[in-house]
Amino acid sequence: MPPPATAYWPTPEFNRLNMGLCTLALKRYDEAADHLTFGLAALPDDLRDALWTREHREALRRAVEAR
């Protein structure tokens, strides 16, 4: 049984945010930007600009600048 729609965090799409942070730490900037872009876009509309996404948006900015 799939999780309810409110449980967005156990999805493969949400995991891309974590992969983005990991690949950024490994200096794999293109890969990090791809993961973070996809992960942020896959969030439910009401969460895309949530305060907790600031870390991921900042990581995306750093990855794009470092490419």
mmCIF file as Biopython writes it, N, C-alpha, C and O atoms, coordinates in Angstrom:
data_model
#
loop_
_atom_site.group_PDB
_atom_site.id
_atom_site.type_symbol
_atom_site.label_atom_id
_atom_site.label_alt_id
_atom_site.label_comp_id
_atom_site.label_asym_id
_atom_site.label_entity_id
_atom_site.label_seq_id
_atom_site.pdbx_PDB_ins_code
_atom_site.Cartn_x
_atom_site.Cartn_y
_atom_site.Cartn_z
_atom_site.occupancy
_atom_site.B_iso_or_equiv
_atom_site.auth_seq_id
_atom_site.auth_asym_id
_atom_site.pdbx_PDB_model_num
ATOM 1   N N  . MET A ? 1  ? 0.839  -1.169 0.000   1.0 0.0 1  A 1 
ATOM 2   C CA . MET A ? 1  ? 0.000  0.000  0.000   1.0 0.0 1  A 1 
ATOM 3   C C  . MET A ? 1  ? 0.890  1.240  0.000   1.0 0.0 1  A 1 
ATOM 4   O O  . MET A ? 1  ? 1.800  1.342  0.823   1.0 0.0 1  A 1 
ATOM 5   N N  . PRO A ? 2  ? 0.645  2.176  -0.901  1.0 0.0 2  A 1 
ATOM 6   C CA . PRO A ? 2  ? 1.459  3.397  -0.940  1.0 0.0 2  A 1 
ATOM 7   C C  . PRO A ? 2  ? 1.127  4.309  0.248   1.0 0.0 2  A 1 
ATOM 8   O O  . PRO A ? 2  ? 0.028  4.244  0.798   1.0 0.0 2  A 1 
ATOM 9   N N  . PRO A ? 3  ? 2.075  5.150  0.634   1.0 0.0 3  A 1 
ATOM 10  C CA . PRO A ? 3  ? 1.810  6.071  1.745   1.0 0.0 3  A 1 
ATOM 11  C C  . PRO A ? 3  ? 0.770  7.116  1.339   1.0 0.0 3  A 1 
ATOM 12  O O  . PRO A ? 3  ? 0.549  7.334  0.148   1.0 0.0 3  A 1 
ATOM 13  N N  . PRO A ? 4  ? 0.138  7.757  2.306   1.0 0.0 4  A 1 
ATOM 14  C CA . PRO A ? 4  ? -0.828 8.806  1.967   1.0 0.0 4  A 1 
ATOM 15  C C  . PRO A ? 4  ? -0.124 9.986  1.309   1.0 0.0 4  A 1 
ATOM 16  O O  . PRO A ? 4  ? 1.087  10.145 1.459   1.0 0.0 4  A 1 
ATOM 17  N N  . ALA A ? 5  ? -0.863 10.807 0.590   1.0 0.0 5  A 1 
ATOM 18  C CA . ALA A ? 5  ? -0.279 11.938 -0.138  1.0 0.0 5  A 1 
ATOM 19  C C  . ALA A ? 5  ? 0.452  12.907 0.796   1.0 0.0 5  A 1 
ATOM 20  O O  . ALA A ? 5  ? 1.388  13.584 0.372   1.0 0.0 5  A 1 
ATOM 21  N N  . THR A ? 6  ? 0.038  12.977 2.041   1.0 0.0 6  A 1 
ATOM 22  C CA . THR A ? 6  ? 0.712  13.875 2.982   1.0 0.0 6  A 1 
ATOM 23  C C  . THR A ? 6  ? 2.076  13.350 3.405   1.0 0.0 6  A 1 
ATOM 24  O O  . THR A ? 6  ? 2.856  14.093 4.001   1.0 0.0 6  A 1 
ATOM 25  N N  . ALA A ? 7  ? 2.377  12.115 3.120   1.0 0.0 7  A 1 
ATOM 26  C CA . ALA A ? 7  ? 3.672  11.526 3.468   1.0 0.0 7  A 1 
ATOM 27  C C  . ALA A ? 7  ? 4.604  11.608 2.259   1.0 0.0 7  A 1 
ATOM 28  O O  . ALA A ? 7  ? 4.960  10.591 1.664   1.0 0.0 7  A 1 
ATOM 29  N N  . TYR A ? 8  ? 4.988  12.824 1.910   1.0 0.0 8  A 1 
ATOM 30  C CA . TYR A ? 8  ? 5.817  13.047 0.727   1.0 0.0 8  A 1 
ATOM 31  C C  . TYR A ? 8  ? 7.261  12.623 0.947   1.0 0.0 8  A 1 
ATOM 32  O O  . TYR A ? 8  ? 7.965  12.336 -0.021  1.0 0.0 8  A 1 
ATOM 33  N N  . TRP A ? 9  ? 7.722  12.576 2.194   1.0 0.0 9  A 1 
ATOM 34  C CA . TRP A ? 9  ? 9.138  12.336 2.458   1.0 0.0 9  A 1 
ATOM 35  C C  . TRP A ? 9  ? 9.632  10.925 2.182   1.0 0.0 9  A 1 
ATOM 36  O O  . TRP A ? 9  ? 10.830 10.783 1.938   1.0 0.0 9  A 1 
ATOM 37  N N  . PRO A ? 10 ? 8.808  9.845  2.198   1.0 0.0 10 A 1 
ATOM 38  C CA . PRO A ? 10 ? 9.387  8.537  1.901   1.0 0.0 10 A 1 
ATOM 39  C C  . PRO A ? 10 ? 9.366  8.192  0.408   1.0 0.0 10 A 1 
ATOM 40  O O  . PRO A ? 10 ? 9.448  7.019  0.043   1.0 0.0 10 A 1 
ATOM 41  N N  . THR A ? 11 ? 9.258  9.186  -0.439  1.0 0.0 11 A 1 
ATOM 42  C CA . THR A ? 11 ? 9.176  8.925  -1.877  1.0 0.0 11 A 1 
ATOM 43  C C  . THR A ? 11 ? 10.554 9.027  -2.523  1.0 0.0 11 A 1 
ATOM 44  O O  . THR A ? 11 ? 11.435 9.710  -2.002  1.0 0.0 11 A 1 
ATOM 45  N N  . PRO A ? 12 ? 10.739 8.362  -3.638  1.0 0.0 12 A 1 
ATOM 46  C CA . PRO A ? 12 ? 12.007 8.488  -4.365  1.0 0.0 12 A 1 
ATOM 47  C C  . PRO A ? 12 ? 12.275 9.935  -4.785  1.0 0.0 12 A 1 
ATOM 48  O O  . PRO A ? 12 ? 13.426 10.371 -4.816  1.0 0.0 12 A 1 
ATOM 49  N N  . GLU A ? 13 ? 11.224 10.671 -5.105  1.0 0.0 13 A 1 
ATOM 50  C CA . GLU A ? 13 ? 11.397 12.059 -5.525  1.0 0.0 13 A 1 
ATOM 51  C C  . GLU A ? 13 ? 11.962 12.908 -4.380  1.0 0.0 13 A 1 
ATOM 52  O O  . GLU A ? 13 ? 12.871 13.712 -4.588  1.0 0.0 13 A 1 
ATOM 53  N N  . PHE A ? 14 ? 11.425 12.728 -3.187  1.0 0.0 14 A 1 
ATOM 54  C CA . PHE A ? 14 ? 11.916 13.477 -2.037  1.0 0.0 14 A 1 
ATOM 55  C C  . PHE A ? 14 ? 13.353 13.083 -1.711  1.0 0.0 14 A 1 
ATOM 56  O O  . PHE A ? 14 ? 14.149 13.931 -1.309  1.0 0.0 14 A 1 
ATOM 57  N N  . ASN A ? 15 ? 13.688 11.830 -1.877  1.0 0.0 15 A 1 
ATOM 58  C CA . ASN A ? 15 ? 15.046 11.377 -1.602  1.0 0.0 15 A 1 
ATOM 59  C C  . ASN A ? 15 ? 16.069 12.063 -2.503  1.0 0.0 15 A 1 
ATOM 60  O O  . ASN A ? 15 ? 17.250 12.133 -2.163  1.0 0.0 15 A 1 
ATOM 61  N N  . ARG A ? 16 ? 15.624 12.565 -3.638  1.0 0.0 16 A 1 
ATOM 62  C CA . ARG A ? 16 ? 16.548 13.284 -4.522  1.0 0.0 16 A 1 
ATOM 63  C C  . ARG A ? 16 ? 17.114 14.531 -3.834  1.0 0.0 16 A 1 
ATOM 64  O O  . ARG A ? 16 ? 18.229 14.949 -4.145  1.0 0.0 16 A 1 
ATOM 65  N N  . LEU A ? 17 ? 16.360 15.133 -2.902  1.0 0.0 17 A 1 
ATOM 66  C CA . LEU A ? 17 ? 16.892 16.275 -2.153  1.0 0.0 17 A 1 
ATOM 67  C C  . LEU A ? 17 ? 18.099 15.849 -1.324  1.0 0.0 17 A 1 
ATOM 68  O O  . LEU A ? 17 ? 19.113 16.546 -1.288  1.0 0.0 17 A 1 
ATOM 69  N N  . ASN A ? 18 ? 17.985 14.711 -0.664  1.0 0.0 18 A 1 
ATOM 70  C CA . ASN A ? 18 ? 19.104 14.195 0.136   1.0 0.0 18 A 1 
ATOM 71  C C  . ASN A ? 18 ? 20.291 13.824 -0.754  1.0 0.0 18 A 1 
ATOM 72  O O  . ASN A ? 18 ? 21.443 14.086 -0.409  1.0 0.0 18 A 1 
ATOM 73  N N  . MET A ? 19 ? 19.997 13.219 -1.890  1.0 0.0 19 A 1 
ATOM 74  C CA . MET A ? 19 ? 21.070 12.875 -2.829  1.0 0.0 19 A 1 
ATOM 75  C C  . MET A ? 19 ? 21.763 14.140 -3.341  1.0 0.0 19 A 1 
ATOM 76  O O  . MET A ? 19 ? 22.974 14.149 -3.563  1.0 0.0 19 A 1 
ATOM 77  N N  . GLY A ? 20 ? 20.986 15.199 -3.523  1.0 0.0 20 A 1 
ATOM 78  C CA . GLY A ? 20 ? 21.571 16.463 -3.961  1.0 0.0 20 A 1 
ATOM 79  C C  . GLY A ? 20 ? 22.557 17.010 -2.946  1.0 0.0 20 A 1 
ATOM 80  O O  . GLY A ? 20 ? 23.636 17.473 -3.316  1.0 0.0 20 A 1 
ATOM 81  N N  . LEU A ? 21 ? 22.199 16.960 -1.672  1.0 0.0 21 A 1 
ATOM 82  C CA . LEU A ? 21 ? 23.114 17.428 -0.630  1.0 0.0 21 A 1 
ATOM 83  C C  . LEU A ? 21 ? 24.371 16.562 -0.583  1.0 0.0 21 A 1 
ATOM 84  O O  . LEU A ? 21 ? 25.477 17.076 -0.416  1.0 0.0 21 A 1 
ATOM 85  N N  . CYS A ? 22 ? 24.201 15.265 -0.729  1.0 0.0 22 A 1 
ATOM 86  C CA . CYS A ? 22 ? 25.348 14.346 -0.697  1.0 0.0 22 A 1 
ATOM 87  C C  . CYS A ? 22 ? 26.280 14.575 -1.884  1.0 0.0 22 A 1 
ATOM 88  O O  . CYS A ? 22 ? 27.497 14.654 -1.718  1.0 0.0 22 A 1 
ATOM 89  N N  . THR A ? 23 ? 25.714 14.678 -3.067  1.0 0.0 23 A 1 
ATOM 90  C CA . THR A ? 23 ? 26.562 14.854 -4.248  1.0 0.0 23 A 1 
ATOM 91  C C  . THR A ? 23 ? 27.210 16.234 -4.268  1.0 0.0 23 A 1 
ATOM 92  O O  . THR A ? 23 ? 28.299 16.395 -4.820  1.0 0.0 23 A 1 
ATOM 93  N N  . LEU A ? 24 ? 26.560 17.229 -3.677  1.0 0.0 24 A 1 
ATOM 94  C CA . LEU A ? 24 ? 27.196 18.540 -3.554  1.0 0.0 24 A 1 
ATOM 95  C C  . LEU A ? 24 ? 28.416 18.442 -2.654  1.0 0.0 24 A 1 
ATOM 96  O O  . LEU A ? 24 ? 29.462 19.011 -2.966  1.0 0.0 24 A 1 
ATOM 97  N N  . ALA A ? 25 ? 28.296 17.725 -1.540  1.0 0.0 25 A 1 
ATOM 98  C CA . ALA A ? 25 ? 29.427 17.547 -0.625  1.0 0.0 25 A 1 
ATOM 99  C C  . ALA A ? 25 ? 30.589 16.818 -1.307  1.0 0.0 25 A 1 
ATOM 100 O O  . ALA A ? 25 ? 31.752 17.014 -0.955  1.0 0.0 25 A 1 
ATOM 101 N N  . LEU A ? 26 ? 30.257 15.979 -2.282  1.0 0.0 26 A 1 
ATOM 102 C CA . LEU A ? 26 ? 31.284 15.250 -3.033  1.0 0.0 26 A 1 
ATOM 103 C C  . LEU A ? 26 ? 31.819 16.050 -4.218  1.0 0.0 26 A 1 
ATOM 104 O O  . LEU A ? 26 ? 32.647 15.562 -4.987  1.0 0.0 26 A 1 
ATOM 105 N N  . LYS A ? 27 ? 31.333 17.292 -4.355  1.0 0.0 27 A 1 
ATOM 106 C CA . LYS A ? 27 ? 31.739 18.201 -5.439  1.0 0.0 27 A 1 
ATOM 107 C C  . LYS A ? 27 ? 31.348 17.681 -6.816  1.0 0.0 27 A 1 
ATOM 108 O O  . LYS A ? 27 ? 32.024 17.954 -7.807  1.0 0.0 27 A 1 
ATOM 109 N N  . ARG A ? 28 ? 30.271 16.941 -6.869  1.0 0.0 28 A 1 
ATOM 110 C CA . ARG A ? 28 ? 29.711 16.472 -8.139  1.0 0.0 28 A 1 
ATOM 111 C C  . ARG A ? 28 ? 28.573 17.430 -8.479  1.0 0.0 28 A 1 
ATOM 112 O O  . ARG A ? 28 ? 27.396 17.090 -8.362  1.0 0.0 28 A 1 
ATOM 113 N N  . TYR A ? 29 ? 28.949 18.625 -8.899  1.0 0.0 29 A 1 
ATOM 114 C CA . TYR A ? 29 ? 28.033 19.751 -9.003  1.0 0.0 29 A 1 
ATOM 115 C C  . TYR A ? 29 ? 26.897 19.551 -9.999  1.0 0.0 29 A 1 
ATOM 116 O O  . TYR A ? 29 ? 25.753 19.894 -9.699  1.0 0.0 29 A 1 
ATOM 117 N N  . ASP A ? 30 ? 27.182 19.010 -11.160 1.0 0.0 30 A 1 
ATOM 118 C CA . ASP A ? 30 ? 26.110 18.781 -12.143 1.0 0.0 30 A 1 
ATOM 119 C C  . ASP A ? 30 ? 25.075 17.805 -11.592 1.0 0.0 30 A 1 
ATOM 120 O O  . ASP A ? 30 ? 23.869 18.031 -11.697 1.0 0.0 30 A 1 
ATOM 121 N N  . GLU A ? 31 ? 25.560 16.731 -11.013 1.0 0.0 31 A 1 
ATOM 122 C CA . GLU A ? 31 ? 24.667 15.719 -10.443 1.0 0.0 31 A 1 
ATOM 123 C C  . GLU A ? 31 ? 23.858 16.308 -9.281  1.0 0.0 31 A 1 
ATOM 124 O O  . GLU A ? 31 ? 22.660 16.054 -9.157  1.0 0.0 31 A 1 
ATOM 125 N N  . ALA A ? 32 ? 24.528 17.096 -8.434  1.0 0.0 32 A 1 
ATOM 126 C CA . ALA A ? 32 ? 23.832 17.726 -7.310  1.0 0.0 32 A 1 
ATOM 127 C C  . ALA A ? 32 ? 22.730 18.653 -7.802  1.0 0.0 32 A 1 
ATOM 128 O O  . ALA A ? 32 ? 21.615 18.626 -7.280  1.0 0.0 32 A 1 
ATOM 129 N N  . ALA A ? 33 ? 23.032 19.463 -8.794  1.0 0.0 33 A 1 
ATOM 130 C CA . ALA A ? 33 ? 22.031 20.386 -9.338  1.0 0.0 33 A 1 
ATOM 131 C C  . ALA A ? 33 ? 20.847 19.622 -9.914  1.0 0.0 33 A 1 
ATOM 132 O O  . ALA A ? 33 ? 19.699 20.027 -9.728  1.0 0.0 33 A 1 
ATOM 133 N N  . ASP A ? 34 ? 21.113 18.530 -10.606 1.0 0.0 34 A 1 
ATOM 134 C CA . ASP A ? 34 ? 20.020 17.732 -11.168 1.0 0.0 34 A 1 
ATOM 135 C C  . ASP A ? 34 ? 19.136 17.157 -10.063 1.0 0.0 34 A 1 
ATOM 136 O O  . ASP A ? 34 ? 17.911 17.253 -10.132 1.0 0.0 34 A 1 
ATOM 137 N N  . HIS A ? 35 ? 19.754 16.565 -9.049  1.0 0.0 35 A 1 
ATOM 138 C CA . HIS A ? 35 ? 18.977 15.985 -7.947  1.0 0.0 35 A 1 
ATOM 139 C C  . HIS A ? 35 ? 18.146 17.054 -7.235  1.0 0.0 35 A 1 
ATOM 140 O O  . HIS A ? 35 ? 16.959 16.853 -6.979  1.0 0.0 35 A 1 
ATOM 141 N N  . LEU A ? 36 ? 18.765 18.178 -6.919  1.0 0.0 36 A 1 
ATOM 142 C CA . LEU A ? 36 ? 18.071 19.225 -6.171  1.0 0.0 36 A 1 
ATOM 143 C C  . LEU A ? 36 ? 16.954 19.863 -6.993  1.0 0.0 36 A 1 
ATOM 144 O O  . LEU A ? 36 ? 15.872 20.133 -6.473  1.0 0.0 36 A 1 
ATOM 145 N N  . THR A ? 37 ? 17.213 20.099 -8.254  1.0 0.0 37 A 1 
ATOM 146 C CA . THR A ? 37 ? 16.181 20.674 -9.121  1.0 0.0 37 A 1 
ATOM 147 C C  . THR A ? 37 ? 14.978 19.749 -9.198  1.0 0.0 37 A 1 
ATOM 148 O O  . THR A ? 37 ? 13.838 20.187 -9.045  1.0 0.0 37 A 1 
ATOM 149 N N  . PHE A ? 38 ? 15.235 18.478 -9.432  1.0 0.0 38 A 1 
ATOM 150 C CA . PHE A ? 38 ? 14.152 17.501 -9.527  1.0 0.0 38 A 1 
ATOM 151 C C  . PHE A ? 38 ? 13.412 17.374 -8.208  1.0 0.0 38 A 1 
ATOM 152 O O  . PHE A ? 38 ? 12.182 17.385 -8.172  1.0 0.0 38 A 1 
ATOM 153 N N  . GLY A ? 39 ? 14.174 17.251 -7.114  1.0 0.0 39 A 1 
ATOM 154 C CA . GLY A ? 39 ? 13.552 17.073 -5.805  1.0 0.0 39 A 1 
ATOM 155 C C  . GLY A ? 39 ? 12.688 18.245 -5.396  1.0 0.0 39 A 1 
ATOM 156 O O  . GLY A ? 39 ? 11.587 18.051 -4.880  1.0 0.0 39 A 1 
ATOM 157 N N  . LEU A ? 40 ? 13.165 19.458 -5.617  1.0 0.0 40 A 1 
ATOM 158 C CA . LEU A ? 40 ? 12.372 20.638 -5.272  1.0 0.0 40 A 1 
ATOM 159 C C  . LEU A ? 40 ? 11.115 20.725 -6.131  1.0 0.0 40 A 1 
ATOM 160 O O  . LEU A ? 40 ? 10.039 21.057 -5.632  1.0 0.0 40 A 1 
ATOM 161 N N  . ALA A ? 41 ? 11.248 20.432 -7.408  1.0 0.0 41 A 1 
ATOM 162 C CA . ALA A ? 41 ? 10.094 20.499 -8.304  1.0 0.0 41 A 1 
ATOM 163 C C  . ALA A ? 41 ? 9.051  19.433 -7.978  1.0 0.0 41 A 1 
ATOM 164 O O  . ALA A ? 41 ? 7.867  19.616 -8.263  1.0 0.0 41 A 1 
ATOM 165 N N  . ALA A ? 42 ? 9.481  18.326 -7.385  1.0 0.0 42 A 1 
ATOM 166 C CA . ALA A ? 42 ? 8.562  17.231 -7.088  1.0 0.0 42 A 1 
ATOM 167 C C  . ALA A ? 42 ? 7.799  17.424 -5.776  1.0 0.0 42 A 1 
ATOM 168 O O  . ALA A ? 42 ? 6.870  16.671 -5.482  1.0 0.0 42 A 1 
ATOM 169 N N  . LEU A ? 43 ? 8.186  18.428 -4.988  1.0 0.0 43 A 1 
ATOM 170 C CA . LEU A ? 43 ? 7.469  18.677 -3.739  1.0 0.0 43 A 1 
ATOM 171 C C  . LEU A ? 43 ? 6.042  19.137 -4.027  1.0 0.0 43 A 1 
ATOM 172 O O  . LEU A ? 43 ? 5.785  19.749 -5.063  1.0 0.0 43 A 1 
ATOM 173 N N  . PRO A ? 44 ? 5.124  18.850 -3.125  1.0 0.0 44 A 1 
ATOM 174 C CA . PRO A ? 44 ? 3.770  19.388 -3.274  1.0 0.0 44 A 1 
ATOM 175 C C  . PRO A ? 44 ? 3.828  20.918 -3.346  1.0 0.0 44 A 1 
ATOM 176 O O  . PRO A ? 44 ? 4.681  21.540 -2.714  1.0 0.0 44 A 1 
ATOM 177 N N  . ASP A ? 45 ? 2.934  21.507 -4.103  1.0 0.0 45 A 1 
ATOM 178 C CA . ASP A ? 45 ? 2.938  22.956 -4.322  1.0 0.0 45 A 1 
ATOM 179 C C  . ASP A ? 45 ? 3.053  23.759 -3.035  1.0 0.0 45 A 1 
ATOM 180 O O  . ASP A ? 45 ? 3.784  24.748 -2.986  1.0 0.0 45 A 1 
ATOM 181 N N  . ASP A ? 46 ? 2.344  23.348 -2.003  1.0 0.0 46 A 1 
ATOM 182 C CA . ASP A ? 46 ? 2.338  24.125 -0.766  1.0 0.0 46 A 1 
ATOM 183 C C  . ASP A ? 46 ? 3.629  23.985 0.046   1.0 0.0 46 A 1 
ATOM 184 O O  . ASP A ? 46 ? 3.795  24.666 1.058   1.0 0.0 46 A 1 
ATOM 185 N N  . LEU A ? 47 ? 4.535  23.116 -0.383  1.0 0.0 47 A 1 
ATOM 186 C CA . LEU A ? 47 ? 5.797  22.940 0.343   1.0 0.0 47 A 1 
ATOM 187 C C  . LEU A ? 47 ? 7.016  23.430 -0.426  1.0 0.0 47 A 1 
ATOM 188 O O  . LEU A ? 47 ? 8.111  23.484 0.133   1.0 0.0 47 A 1 
ATOM 189 N N  . ARG A ? 48 ? 6.853  23.784 -1.681  1.0 0.0 48 A 1 
ATOM 190 C CA . ARG A ? 48 ? 8.019  24.157 -2.492  1.0 0.0 48 A 1 
ATOM 191 C C  . ARG A ? 48 ? 8.803  25.324 -1.922  1.0 0.0 48 A 1 
ATOM 192 O O  . ARG A ? 48 ? 10.024 25.379 -2.064  1.0 0.0 48 A 1 
ATOM 193 N N  . ASP A ? 49 ? 8.121  26.248 -1.287  1.0 0.0 49 A 1 
ATOM 194 C CA . ASP A ? 49 ? 8.797  27.410 -0.702  1.0 0.0 49 A 1 
ATOM 195 C C  . ASP A ? 49 ? 8.787  27.380 0.821   1.0 0.0 49 A 1 
ATOM 196 O O  . ASP A ? 49 ? 8.948  28.415 1.467   1.0 0.0 49 A 1 
ATOM 197 N N  . ALA A ? 50 ? 8.601  26.207 1.386   1.0 0.0 50 A 1 
ATOM 198 C CA . ALA A ? 50 ? 8.592  26.082 2.851   1.0 0.0 50 A 1 
ATOM 199 C C  . ALA A ? 50 ? 9.962  26.471 3.412   1.0 0.0 50 A 1 
ATOM 200 O O  . ALA A ? 50 ? 10.987 26.323 2.746   1.0 0.0 50 A 1 
ATOM 201 N N  . LEU A ? 51 ? 9.955  26.960 4.621   1.0 0.0 51 A 1 
ATOM 202 C CA . LEU A ? 51 ? 11.184 27.422 5.264   1.0 0.0 51 A 1 
ATOM 203 C C  . LEU A ? 51 ? 12.269 26.342 5.263   1.0 0.0 51 A 1 
ATOM 204 O O  . LEU A ? 51 ? 13.442 26.647 5.051   1.0 0.0 51 A 1 
ATOM 205 N N  . TRP A ? 52 ? 11.887 25.090 5.496   1.0 0.0 52 A 1 
ATOM 206 C CA . TRP A ? 52 ? 12.889 24.022 5.577   1.0 0.0 52 A 1 
ATOM 207 C C  . TRP A ? 52 ? 13.560 23.732 4.239   1.0 0.0 52 A 1 
ATOM 208 O O  . TRP A ? 52 ? 14.601 23.076 4.202   1.0 0.0 52 A 1 
ATOM 209 N N  . THR A ? 53 ? 12.976 24.214 3.135   1.0 0.0 53 A 1 
ATOM 210 C CA . THR A ? 53 ? 13.607 23.988 1.825   1.0 0.0 53 A 1 
ATOM 211 C C  . THR A ? 53 ? 14.731 24.980 1.556   1.0 0.0 53 A 1 
ATOM 212 O O  . THR A ? 53 ? 15.430 24.863 0.549   1.0 0.0 53 A 1 
ATOM 213 N N  . ARG A ? 54 ? 14.910 25.943 2.434   1.0 0.0 54 A 1 
ATOM 214 C CA . ARG A ? 54 ? 15.969 26.947 2.233   1.0 0.0 54 A 1 
ATOM 215 C C  . ARG A ? 54 ? 17.332 26.275 2.067   1.0 0.0 54 A 1 
ATOM 216 O O  . ARG A ? 54 ? 18.130 26.675 1.219   1.0 0.0 54 A 1 
ATOM 217 N N  . GLU A ? 55 ? 17.590 25.264 2.874   1.0 0.0 55 A 1 
ATOM 218 C CA . GLU A ? 55 ? 18.870 24.544 2.773   1.0 0.0 55 A 1 
ATOM 219 C C  . GLU A ? 55 ? 19.060 23.960 1.380   1.0 0.0 55 A 1 
ATOM 220 O O  . GLU A ? 55 ? 20.157 24.015 0.824   1.0 0.0 55 A 1 
ATOM 221 N N  . HIS A ? 56 ? 18.013 23.410 0.827   1.0 0.0 56 A 1 
ATOM 222 C CA . HIS A ? 56 ? 18.102 22.772 -0.481  1.0 0.0 56 A 1 
ATOM 223 C C  . HIS A ? 56 ? 18.190 23.799 -1.604  1.0 0.0 56 A 1 
ATOM 224 O O  . HIS A ? 56 ? 18.902 23.587 -2.586  1.0 0.0 56 A 1 
ATOM 225 N N  . ARG A ? 57 ? 17.480 24.894 -1.467  1.0 0.0 57 A 1 
ATOM 226 C CA . ARG A ? 57 ? 17.561 25.952 -2.484  1.0 0.0 57 A 1 
ATOM 227 C C  . ARG A ? 57 ? 18.942 26.600 -2.480  1.0 0.0 57 A 1 
ATOM 228 O O  . ARG A ? 57 ? 19.481 26.937 -3.535  1.0 0.0 57 A 1 
ATOM 229 N N  . GLU A ? 58 ? 19.513 26.773 -1.286  1.0 0.0 58 A 1 
ATOM 230 C CA . GLU A ? 58 ? 20.866 27.317 -1.185  1.0 0.0 58 A 1 
ATOM 231 C C  . GLU A ? 58 ? 21.882 26.327 -1.756  1.0 0.0 58 A 1 
ATOM 232 O O  . GLU A ? 58 ? 22.823 26.732 -2.438  1.0 0.0 58 A 1 
ATOM 233 N N  . ALA A ? 59 ? 21.701 25.054 -1.486  1.0 0.0 59 A 1 
ATOM 234 C CA . ALA A ? 59 ? 22.594 24.028 -2.051  1.0 0.0 59 A 1 
ATOM 235 C C  . ALA A ? 59 ? 22.496 24.023 -3.573  1.0 0.0 59 A 1 
ATOM 236 O O  . ALA A ? 59 ? 23.511 23.880 -4.256  1.0 0.0 59 A 1 
ATOM 237 N N  . LEU A ? 60 ? 21.299 24.175 -4.107  1.0 0.0 60 A 1 
ATOM 238 C CA . LEU A ? 60 ? 21.131 24.233 -5.564  1.0 0.0 60 A 1 
ATOM 239 C C  . LEU A ? 60 ? 21.870 25.437 -6.123  1.0 0.0 60 A 1 
ATOM 240 O O  . LEU A ? 60 ? 22.552 25.323 -7.142  1.0 0.0 60 A 1 
ATOM 241 N N  . ARG A ? 61 ? 21.747 26.583 -5.478  1.0 0.0 61 A 1 
ATOM 242 C CA . ARG A ? 61 ? 22.457 27.788 -5.937  1.0 0.0 61 A 1 
ATOM 243 C C  . ARG A ? 61 ? 23.962 27.541 -5.966  1.0 0.0 61 A 1 
ATOM 244 O O  . ARG A ? 61 ? 24.628 27.899 -6.936  1.0 0.0 61 A 1 
ATOM 245 N N  . ARG A ? 62 ? 24.506 26.929 -4.906  1.0 0.0 62 A 1 
ATOM 246 C CA . ARG A ? 62 ? 25.934 26.651 -4.851  1.0 0.0 62 A 1 
ATOM 247 C C  . ARG A ? 62 ? 26.361 25.667 -5.938  1.0 0.0 62 A 1 
ATOM 248 O O  . ARG A ? 62 ? 27.412 25.836 -6.556  1.0 0.0 62 A 1 
ATOM 249 N N  . ALA A ? 63 ? 25.546 24.645 -6.166  1.0 0.0 63 A 1 
ATOM 250 C CA . ALA A ? 63 ? 25.889 23.650 -7.195  1.0 0.0 63 A 1 
ATOM 251 C C  . ALA A ? 63 ? 25.904 24.289 -8.581  1.0 0.0 63 A 1 
ATOM 252 O O  . ALA A ? 63 ? 26.803 24.023 -9.380  1.0 0.0 63 A 1 
ATOM 253 N N  . VAL A ? 64 ? 24.929 25.115 -8.861  1.0 0.0 64 A 1 
ATOM 254 C CA . VAL A ? 64 ? 24.864 25.758 -10.185 1.0 0.0 64 A 1 
ATOM 255 C C  . VAL A ? 64 ? 26.040 26.711 -10.364 1.0 0.0 64 A 1 
ATOM 256 O O  . VAL A ? 64 ? 26.640 26.749 -11.438 1.0 0.0 64 A 1 
ATOM 257 N N  . GLU A ? 65 ? 26.375 27.468 -9.346  1.0 0.0 65 A 1 
ATOM 258 C CA . GLU A ? 65 ? 27.491 28.396 -9.442  1.0 0.0 65 A 1 
ATOM 259 C C  . GLU A ? 65 ? 28.831 27.680 -9.608  1.0 0.0 65 A 1 
ATOM 260 O O  . GLU A ? 65 ? 29.742 28.215 -10.239 1.0 0.0 65 A 1 
ATOM 261 N N  . ALA A ? 66 ? 28.957 26.491 -9.056  1.0 0.0 66 A 1 
ATOM 262 C CA . ALA A ? 66 ? 30.232 25.762 -9.095  1.0 0.0 66 A 1 
ATOM 263 C C  . ALA A ? 66 ? 30.417 24.944 -10.353 1.0 0.0 66 A 1 
ATOM 264 O O  . ALA A ? 66 ? 31.506 24.424 -10.598 1.0 0.0 66 A 1 
ATOM 265 N N  . ARG A ? 67 ? 29.381 24.820 -11.148 1.0 0.0 67 A 1 
ATOM 266 C CA . ARG A ? 67 ? 29.490 24.006 -12.368 1.0 0.0 67 A 1 
ATOM 267 C C  . ARG A ? 67 ? 30.628 24.463 -13.243 1.0 0.0 67 A 1 
ATOM 268 O O  . ARG A ? 67 ? 30.859 23.888 -14.306 1.0 0.0 67 A 1 
#
